[in-house]
Amino acid sequence: MKFHPIAIVGILLMAGGVAALIHPQMAMPAKKQEIQVGEGKAIIETRRIVTFPRPFSVLLILAGAGQAFLTCKVRHRI
């Protein structure tokens, strides 16, 4: 069985889909701001929460599985 390098991308897609199913919300830093309050400083950090829908996660798993399966397929020459 010959392992094609593009199959790695399929495996990563499957791993990303499974991770999105297990933990569908991801917090990303959006903005950091310093405000002067009297003699001290206050740091305000806002975060964006990205939610991955279940159909997107399933689509990632299916696309990754298809890509890994089709690139690792053994082809016999006659």
N, C-alpha and C positions, 0 to 999 in steps of 0.2 A: 504494500500500500504506500503510495507516494503522497507525502504531505505537502500541500501547496501553501505558500506564505499568505495568500489571501484568506485562507481558512482561519488564520489568527484573527482577522477582522470579524469574521462570523462568530467566533468564540467570544470576542469582546462585546459584540452586540447582544449575544445571549446573556452574558454576565450583567450588562447594563440593564437589560429588560427584567432580569430576576431581581436586581437591586432596586429597580423602580417599583416592582410589585411589593417588595418587602418594606421599603421605606419611600413612600410616594412624595413626601415633601422634603425640599432641600432649601436651606437658608443660605442666601448669598449676601455678602456685605454690599450695601448700596452707597452709603454716604457717611463720612466722618466729619464732624464739625466741632470746633472748640469755641466755647463762649466764655467771656470774661464775666465772672460773678464776684463783685467786690474785689477782694485781693486774690482770690483763687480762680482757677479755671475749671470749667465743666466740659467734659468731652461727651458729645452726643453721637452715638453710632446707630444708624438705621440699617435694617436688614430687609431684603426682599425674600419672600417665601414663594418658591416655584413648586407647583403641584403637577405631577405627571399623571395623566388619566390612565386608567387600567387598559383601555383599548390600545393606547400607545405602547404600553409595556408589553402587551401580548404581541403586537406587531413587531417590536424589536426582537423578541424571542423567536418568532417565526422566521423573520428575515435572516437572523443570524444562523438558525438551524439550517435553513435552505442553502445559504451561502457555504456553510461549513460542509454540508453533505454533498453539494454539487462540485465543490472544488477538490474534495478528497476521494471522489469516485474513481475506482480502478477501471482503466480502459485497456482492453486487450486488443492488440493488433493482430490481424490474421494475415 
